[in-house]
Amino acid sequence: MDPAQYLALRVPPSALGMSEGEHAGLVDALLDEAATLSESETAQRWWALGELHHLEYLRLRHELSAGSGAEGSFSRSEISARMAAAKDDRDTARAEFTRLTTPTPQPSKATRGSGSVGIVFEG
C-alpha cells in the first residue's frame, strides 16, 4: 500500500470535513513536505500522519467550540472523546517520527575504573 492510501485509511476525508479530492491534495502536499524532513519513507509517513491527526484535532476543537458536531449528530462528550483520541494519535505519530529521525548516540570511548567499565557519550 502506498503512503497516500495508508494515510487516507488512517485519517479519512470525512474526519477532516473534506472531499476526496481535497484530501488527496492535502495528503500529497504533506508527503512532499515530509520528504524535505527525512529520507526515510517510514518517518515521512509518521510525520504526515501526525499532521493529519493534528488537523483532525483542530477540526473537532472547532466543532466543540461552535457547539455542534458534524451534521449536528454528535454530543459534546462524543466530540471530546474523539478529540482526545485524535490528540493521542497525533502525539504518538510525532513521537515515532522523532524516534526514527533522532540519531542514536554512539559510545566514543570506554574507560576502566574500579573493576567496571564506564561509557562516555559525546555529542
C-alpha positions as CSV (number, residue, x, y, z in Angstrom):
1,M,0.0,0.0,0.0
2,D,1.4,3.4,-0.9
3,P,1.8,6.1,1.7
4,A,-1.1,8.2,0.4
5,Q,-3.5,5.2,0.6
6,Y,-2.3,4.4,4.1
7,L,-2.8,7.9,5.3
8,A,-6.3,8.1,3.7
9,L,-7.3,5.0,5.6
10,R,-5.9,6.2,8.9
11,V,-7.5,9.7,8.6
12,P,-10.2,9.7,6.0
13,P,-11.6,12.8,4.3
14,S,-14.7,12.7,6.5
15,A,-12.5,13.2,9.6
16,L,-11.3,16.5,8.2
17,G,-14.6,17.6,6.6
18,M,-13.0,17.4,3.1
19,S,-13.9,16.0,-0.2
20,E,-11.8,13.1,-1.5
21,G,-10.1,15.4,-4.0
22,E,-9.2,18.0,-1.3
23,H,-8.0,15.3,1.0
24,A,-5.8,13.7,-1.7
25,G,-4.3,17.1,-2.4
26,L,-3.6,17.7,1.3
27,V,-2.0,14.2,1.6
28,D,0.2,14.8,-1.4
29,A,1.3,18.2,0.0
30,L,2.1,16.7,3.4
31,L,4.1,13.9,1.8
32,D,6.1,16.4,-0.2
33,E,6.8,18.4,2.9
34,A,7.7,15.2,4.8
35,A,10.3,14.4,2.1
36,T,12.1,17.5,3.0
37,L,12.4,16.4,6.6
38,S,13.6,12.9,6.2
39,E,14.8,10.4,3.6
40,S,13.0,7.5,5.4
41,E,9.6,6.7,3.9
42,T,8.6,5.3,7.3
43,A,9.5,8.6,9.0
44,Q,7.7,10.6,6.3
45,R,4.6,8.5,6.8
46,W,4.6,9.1,10.6
47,W,5.2,12.8,10.2
48,A,2.3,13.2,7.7
49,L,0.1,11.1,9.9
50,G,0.8,13.3,12.9
51,E,-0.1,16.4,10.8
52,L,-3.4,14.8,9.7
53,H,-4.3,13.9,13.2
54,H,-3.5,17.4,14.3
55,L,-5.8,18.8,11.6
56,E,-8.5,16.4,12.8
57,Y,-8.0,17.5,16.4
58,L,-8.3,21.2,15.3
59,R,-11.5,20.5,13.4
60,L,-13.0,18.7,16.3
61,R,-12.0,21.5,18.7
62,H,-13.7,24.0,16.3
63,E,-16.8,21.8,16.3
64,L,-16.8,21.7,20.1
65,S,-16.4,25.5,20.4
66,A,-19.2,26.0,17.9
67,G,-21.4,23.8,19.9
68,S,-22.2,21.3,17.1
69,G,-20.9,18.1,15.7
70,A,-20.7,17.0,12.1
71,E,-24.2,17.4,10.8
72,G,-25.2,18.1,14.4
73,S,-25.1,14.4,15.2
74,F,-22.5,14.2,17.9
75,S,-22.8,15.2,21.6
76,R,-20.2,17.3,23.3
77,S,-18.9,14.3,25.2
78,E,-18.6,12.3,21.9
79,I,-16.7,15.2,20.3
80,S,-14.4,15.5,23.4
81,A,-13.7,11.8,23.2
82,R,-12.9,11.9,19.5
83,M,-10.7,15.0,20.2
84,A,-8.7,13.1,22.9
85,A,-8.2,10.2,20.6
86,A,-7.0,12.4,17.7
87,K,-4.6,14.2,20.1
88,D,-3.3,10.9,21.4
89,D,-2.8,9.6,17.8
90,R,-1.1,12.9,16.9
91,D,1.3,12.7,19.8
92,T,2.1,9.0,19.1
93,A,2.8,9.8,15.4
94,R,5.0,12.7,16.3
95,A,6.9,10.7,18.9
96,E,7.5,7.9,16.4
97,F,8.8,10.4,13.8
98,T,11.2,11.8,16.4
99,R,12.4,8.4,17.4
100,L,13.0,7.5,13.7
101,T,14.9,10.7,12.9
102,T,16.9,11.2,16.1
103,P,20.4,9.7,15.8
104,T,21.3,7.2,18.5
105,P,24.4,8.3,20.5
106,Q,27.4,6.1,19.9
107,P,29.9,5.5,22.6
108,S,33.1,7.4,21.9
109,K,35.4,5.8,24.4
110,A,35.4,3.4,27.3
111,T,37.3,3.9,30.5
112,R,38.2,1.4,33.1
113,G,38.0,2.2,36.8
114,S,37.4,0.2,39.9
115,G,36.7,-3.0,38.0
116,S,33.8,-1.6,36.0
117,V,33.6,0.0,32.5
118,G,32.1,3.4,32.1
119,I,30.8,4.5,28.7
120,V,31.1,8.2,27.9
121,F,28.7,9.7,25.3
122,E,29.7,12.8,23.4
123,G,27.5,14.9,21.2
